[in-house]
Amino acid sequence: MKTKTVLRTISILMFVVAVIYLSYALTHPEFGEVFYIGNFAVGPALWRLFYLIYAVITAGLFAMSYIKK
């Protein structure tokens, strides 16, 4: 397979995983653990935000793969 095809397939799979995780996290507010970075607590709300950003970035990368050089 061409490298471009492999990379597009991987990006689609990453996007699907992010969407599945995000939809689960949004429907189950108790999901996620809190951990601390110094005095900063990372709770379930920030986990959802991180995965939303991840989903947007992977969708953007996939869309950018169709832009001609």
Order of alpha helices (4+ residues) and beta strands (2+ residues): alpha-beta-beta-alpha
